[in-house]
Amino acid sequence: MTTHSDPVERTAQDRRPELDAMRALVVVGLVFFHASLVFDSRDDFYVKNAETTDITFIIAALCVIWAMPLLFLIAGLGSWHSLRRRGPGGFSVERLLRLGVPLVFATATMMPVPQWLRLRADPAYHESYLEFLPKFYSVRLDLSDFPFILSGRYFETGHLWFVVLLLTFSLVLAALARWLPLDRVRDRLAGISRPRGVLLLLGLPIAVICALVGLEEAFGGWSRWAYLVFFLYGFVFVTDRGFRAAMRRDRVIAAVAGVVLMGAGVPGFIVAGDMPDANAFTDLTPLAVGVRTLYGLAGWCWVVAILGFLDRPRSPSAQVEERPPRRVYAYLAPAVLPLYILHQPIVVTVAYFVVGWRAPILVEYLVIVALSLVLTVAVYDVLVRRTRITRFLFGMRPPTAR
């Protein structure tokens, strides 16, 4: 993959600060989302409050429909630029360092904590953390759940499934880039978005996967293979100017379609899930297949609408003479992956101590969110971003010289 445009001009034109802001917003929003699962009557979270509610299901549905798909799509866009800049070999090395290292480090050091606290919620369980660790690390090789190749009674990658999938998708993409002319593939596919509304038909492959393969609750309510489609769409389409223009043009249609499809699908999920011995995520009954189809289409429509409304093209001169980033943005942009890695163990730990208060749900929820946000940012700021070794372990680049 090669490019012949001027590097400075290309960087200015390709920069999408609004997408970096959305990445940060989604990761911060995950603190609110995972804290709500403590009180959700349907979800089997690590720590559960004695009093639960069904309201969190509706709120969660409004988030999962677009949040993680958007992260994968933005990751695909970033992979396009990284592959062009580094080539397949350099891209693979960069992904292994930026994703593989923090994946191994966090799995070994942080992921035992939520599992241990889940067990500690049982008054009859008295093992110390050090006694539990050997059980967590007792694993075997199992290829049946690829790319999650390690399996054990207590072992899990937890919320790091996102990093596992993203690393896998990236390495597969790097291998394909050695054999396929990806520039030409993208150019040939770019024209698909020209007719008005046709852009929304790209949701059909996602809908088919959701309908026939099913959804995976452990992966943010989506199939891992649906995430692959979002990732590839970000890689192939979102850097194309014509495709971006089509998203801006069709944003209202996409937003209306997303709301309608979601409005029709959520009640169906509730009905299908409440049937005896039913699982709306995997059943092949007409109702379950139908609501998953609506879900897949709605997710794509929401992503198109969000990207279309956020995209504000600027003149070439304004792009080249871009203002320095604001302080908050400059702080959060490199912090997204470390904050993602840190947030869930912290939320679970805070929730473990808060749920025993027997306070109203709203009070406990707000306390968990507030403490988790403060602790996550504090741990990142004090223990992660200030030294080269910790930055490396969390997938961050070395600090730039001032």
C-alpha positions in Angstrom: 0.0 0.0 0.0 1.5 3.3 -1.1 0.5 6.9 -1.2 1.8 9.8 -3.3 0.2 12.8 -1.5 2.2 15.2 0.6 2.5 13.9 4.2 1.7 17.2 5.9 -1.3 17.8 3.6 -2.6 14.2 4.0 -2.3 14.4 7.8 -4.3 17.6 7.9 -7.0 16.3 5.6 -7.3 12.9 7.4 -7.4 14.3 10.9 -10.8 13.5 12.5 -10.7 15.1 16.0 -14.4 14.5 16.4 -13.9 10.8 16.2 -11.2 10.9 18.8 -13.6 12.8 21.0 -16.2 10.1 20.5 -13.7 7.4 21.5 -13.1 9.2 24.7 -16.8 9.7 25.3 -17.6 6.0 24.8 -14.9 4.9 27.2 -16.0 7.4 29.9 -19.5 6.3 29.2 -18.6 2.7 29.9 -18.1 3.6 33.6 -21.8 4.7 33.7 -22.8 1.6 31.7 -21.0 -1.0 33.8 -22.1 0.7 37.0 -25.7 0.3 35.9 -25.2 -3.5 35.5 -24.8 -3.8 39.2 -28.5 -3.0 39.5 -29.7 -4.7 36.3 -32.2 -7.5 36.9 -31.2 -9.4 33.8 -27.4 -9.2 33.7 -25.0 -11.5 35.6 -22.5 -8.9 36.6 -19.6 -9.5 39.0 -21.2 -7.7 41.8 -25.0 -7.4 42.2 -27.1 -5.2 44.4 -29.8 -6.8 46.5 -32.4 -4.6 44.8 -32.4 -4.5 41.0 -34.5 -2.9 38.3 -35.6 -3.4 34.7 -35.0 0.2 33.7 -31.3 -0.3 33.2 -32.1 -2.7 30.3 -33.8 0.0 28.3 -31.0 2.5 29.0 -28.3 -0.1 28.2 -30.1 -0.9 24.9 -29.8 2.8 23.9 -26.0 2.6 24.5 -24.9 -0.8 23.2 -26.7 -0.3 19.9 -24.0 2.1 18.7 -21.2 2.5 21.3 -18.9 -0.5 20.7 -19.7 -0.7 16.9 -18.5 2.9 16.7 -15.3 2.1 18.5 -14.5 -0.8 16.0 -15.4 1.4 13.1 -13.1 4.2 14.3 -10.4 1.6 14.9 -10.8 0.5 11.3 -10.3 4.0 10.1 -7.1 4.4 12.2 -5.8 1.1 10.8 -6.1 2.4 7.2 -3.8 5.3 8.0 -1.4 3.2 10.0 -1.1 0.6 7.3 -0.4 3.2 4.6 2.2 4.8 6.8 4.0 1.7 8.2 3.3 -1.1 5.7 1.9 -4.5 6.8 5.0 -5.5 8.7 5.4 -2.3 10.6 1.6 -2.2 11.3 1.7 -5.7 12.8 4.6 -4.8 15.1 2.9 -1.6 16.1 -0.4 -3.4 16.9 1.4 -6.1 18.9 3.1 -3.4 21.0 0.1 -1.1 21.4 -2.5 -3.8 22.0 -0.7 -7.1 22.7 1.5 -5.9 25.5 -1.3 -4.2 27.5 -3.6 -7.2 26.8 -1.1 -9.6 28.4 -0.2 -7.3 31.2 -3.7 -6.4 32.2 -5.0 -10.0 31.9 -2.2 -11.1 34.3 -2.5 -8.3 36.8 -6.0 -6.9 36.8 -8.5 -9.4 35.5 -8.3 -11.8 38.5 -9.8 -9.0 40.7 -13.4 -9.0 39.4 -13.5 -12.8 39.4 -12.3 -12.9 43.0 -14.8 -10.3 44.1 -17.6 -12.2 42.4 -16.7 -15.2 44.6 -16.3 -13.0 47.7 -19.9 -11.9 47.3 -20.8 -15.3 48.6 -20.5 -15.2 52.5 -19.4 -18.9 52.4 -16.3 -18.1 50.3 -13.2 -17.3 52.4 -10.2 -17.7 50.0 -7.7 -14.8 50.0 -6.7 -13.1 46.8 -3.3 -14.9 46.8 -5.0 -18.2 47.3 -7.3 -17.5 44.3 -4.6 -16.5 41.8 -3.3 -20.0 41.0 -6.9 -21.0 40.1 -7.3 -18.0 37.8 -4.1 -18.8 36.0 -5.0 -22.5 35.6 -5.7 -22.5 31.8 -5.7 -24.7 28.8 -5.5 -24.1 25.1 -8.9 -24.2 23.5 -9.4 -23.1 19.8 -13.2 -23.6 19.8 -13.8 -20.0 20.9 -11.3 -18.3 18.6 -9.8 -15.8 19.0 -10.2 -16.5 22.7 -7.8 -19.4 22.8 -7.2 -19.7 26.6 -9.9 -21.3 28.7 -10.2 -22.1 32.4 -12.8 -22.4 35.1 -12.0 -19.0 36.5 -9.9 -17.5 33.8 -11.3 -14.8 31.6 -10.3 -11.8 29.5 -13.3 -9.9 30.9 -13.8 -6.5 29.2 -10.5 -6.9 27.4 -12.5 -8.9 24.8 -12.4 -5.6 22.8 -8.6 -5.6 22.8 -8.5 -9.3 21.8 -10.8 -8.8 18.9 -9.2 -5.6 17.7 -5.7 -7.2 17.8 -7.0 -10.2 15.9 -8.8 -8.1 13.2 -5.7 -5.9 12.8 -3.3 -8.9 12.3 -5.6 -10.5 9.8 -5.9 -7.2 8.0 -2.1 -6.9 7.9 -1.8 -10.4 6.3 -4.4 -9.5 3.7 -2.6 -6.3 2.9 0.4 -8.3 1.7 -1.7 -10.0 -1.0 -4.6 -7.7 -1.9 -4.5 -4.2 -3.5 -6.5 -2.6 -0.8 -6.3 0.9 -2.3 -8.0 -0.4 -5.5 -10.5 -2.4 -3.5 -11.6 0.7 -1.6 -11.7 2.8 -4.8 -14.0 0.3 -6.5 -16.4 0.1 -3.5 -16.5 3.8 -2.8 -19.1 4.4 -5.5 -21.7 2.3 -3.7 -22.7 5.2 -1.5 -23.6 7.6 -4.3 -27.3 7.0 -4.7 -29.3 8.5 -1.8 -30.2 6.0 0.9 -28.2 3.2 -0.6 -25.6 3.7 2.2 -28.1 2.2 4.7 -28.1 -1.0 2.7 -24.6 -1.7 4.0 -26.3 -2.6 7.2 -27.7 -5.8 5.6 -24.5 -7.9 6.1 -24.5 -6.9 9.8 -28.2 -7.7 10.1 -27.7 -11.2 8.5 -24.9 -12.0 11.0 -27.0 -10.8 13.9 -30.0 -12.8 12.7 -28.3 -16.1 11.8 -25.2 -16.2 14.0 -26.8 -14.5 17.0 -25.6 -12.0 19.5 -23.1 -12.5 22.3 -24.1 -10.8 25.6 -20.5 -11.0 26.9 -19.3 -8.9 23.9 -21.4 -5.8 24.4 -24.6 -7.4 22.9 -23.1 -7.9 19.4 -21.6 -10.9 17.5 -17.8 -10.7 17.2 -18.3 -11.1 13.5 -20.6 -8.2 13.3 -17.8 -6.1 14.9 -15.5 -7.4 12.1 -17.9 -5.8 9.6 -17.9 -2.5 11.4 -14.1 -2.6 11.6 -13.8 -3.3 7.8 -16.3 -0.6 7.0 -14.2 1.9 8.9 -11.1 0.6 7.1 -12.6 0.7 3.6 -15.1 3.4 3.6 -14.8 6.1 6.2 -11.6 7.6 4.9 -13.2 8.1 1.5 -14.4 11.6 0.8 -17.4 10.5 -1.2 -18.5 8.1 1.5 -18.1 10.8 4.2 -20.3 13.1 2.0 -22.9 10.4 1.7 -23.0 10.0 5.5 -23.6 13.7 5.9 -26.2 13.7 3.2 -28.1 10.6 4.6 -27.7 11.4 8.3 -31.3 12.4 8.9 -32.7 9.4 7.0 -30.3 7.2 9.0 -31.3 8.8 12.3 -35.0 8.3 11.7 -34.5 4.8 10.5 -32.4 4.0 13.5 -35.1 5.3 15.9 -37.9 3.4 14.1 -36.0 0.1 13.9 -34.9 0.4 17.6 -38.5 1.3 18.7 -39.8 -1.8 16.9 -37.0 -4.1 18.1 -36.7 -3.4 21.8 -40.2 -4.6 22.7 -39.6 -7.7 20.6 -36.4 -8.4 22.6 -38.3 -8.1 25.8 -41.1 -10.4 24.7 -38.7 -13.0 23.2 -36.6 -12.9 26.3 -39.5 -13.4 28.7 -40.7 -16.6 27.0 -40.0 -19.8 29.0 -36.6 -21.3 28.1 -36.1 -18.6 25.5 -32.9 -16.7 24.6 -33.5 -13.8 22.2 -29.7 -13.5 21.6 -29.4 -17.0 20.0 -32.7 -18.6 19.4 -33.7 -19.2 15.8 -37.4 -18.7 16.3 -39.1 -16.2 13.9 -39.5 -13.6 16.6 -35.9 -13.8 17.8 -34.4 -13.8 14.3 -36.7 -10.8 13.4 -35.7 -8.6 16.3 -32.0 -9.4 15.8 -32.4 -8.3 12.2 -33.9 -5.1 13.3 -31.1 -4.7 15.9 -28.3 -5.1 13.3 -29.9 -2.6 10.9 -30.6 -0.1 13.7 -27.0 -0.3 14.9 -25.6 0.6 11.4 -28.2 3.4 11.0 -27.2 4.9 14.3 -23.5 4.8 13.5 -24.1 6.4 10.1 -26.3 9.1 11.7 -23.7 9.8 14.4 -20.8 10.1 12.0 -22.9 12.2 9.6 -23.9 14.7 12.2 -20.4 14.9 13.6 -18.6 15.4 10.3 -17.9 19.0 9.6 -15.6 19.4 6.6 -13.3 22.3 6.7 -11.4 24.2 3.9 -7.9 23.0 3.1 -6.4 26.1 4.5 -8.3 25.7 7.8 -7.2 22.1 8.0 -3.5 22.8 7.5 -3.6 25.8 9.9 -5.3 23.8 12.6 -5.4 25.3 16.1 -3.5 23.4 18.9 -5.8 20.9 20.6 -7.6 22.0 23.7 -6.2 20.9 27.0 -8.9 18.3 27.9 -8.8 16.8 24.4 -5.0 16.6 24.5 -5.2 14.8 27.8 -7.9 12.3 26.9 -6.9 11.4 23.4 -3.8 9.2 24.4 -5.6 8.0 27.6 -8.4 6.1 25.9 -6.9 2.6 26.0 -5.5 2.9 29.5 -8.8 4.3 30.8 -10.6 1.4 29.1 -8.3 -1.1 30.6 -8.5 0.4 34.1 -12.2 1.2 34.4 -13.9 -2.1 34.9 -11.8 -3.6 37.7 -12.2 -0.2 39.5 -16.0 -0.1 39.0 -16.3 -3.7 40.3 -14.1 -3.0 43.3 -16.0 0.2 44.2 -19.4 -1.5 43.7 -18.3 -4.4 45.9 -18.1 -2.0 48.9 -21.1 0.2 48.0 -23.8 -2.4 47.5 -23.8 -3.3 51.1 -25.0 0.2 52.1 -28.7 -0.7 51.4 -29.2 2.9 50.2 -31.7 3.7 47.3 -30.5 2.5 43.9 -30.0 5.9 42.5 -27.8 7.0 45.4 -25.6 3.8 45.2 -25.4 4.2 41.4 -24.2 7.8 41.6 -21.7 7.0 44.3 -20.3 4.1 42.2 -20.0 6.2 39.1 -18.4 9.2 40.9 -15.9 7.2 42.8 -15.0 5.0 39.8 -14.5 8.0 37.5 -12.2 9.8 40.0 -10.2 6.6 40.8 -9.8 5.6 37.1 -8.5 9.0 36.1 -6.3 9.2 39.2 -4.7 5.8 38.7 -4.1 6.7 35.0 -2.6 10.1 35.9 -0.5 9.1 38.8 0.5 5.5 38.0 0.3 5.1 34.2 1.1 8.2 32.1 4.1 9.5 34.0 6.8 6.9 33.3 8.0 5.2 30.2 7.6 1.6 31.5 4.0 2.1 32.6 3.1 3.9 29.3 4.6 0.9 27.4 2.6 -1.6 29.5 -0.6 0.3 28.8 0.0 0.7 25.1 0.9 4.3 25.1 3.7 6.0 23.1 6.6 7.5 24.9 6.0 11.0 26.2 6.9 13.7 23.6 9.6 16.1 24.4 8.4 19.6 25.3 
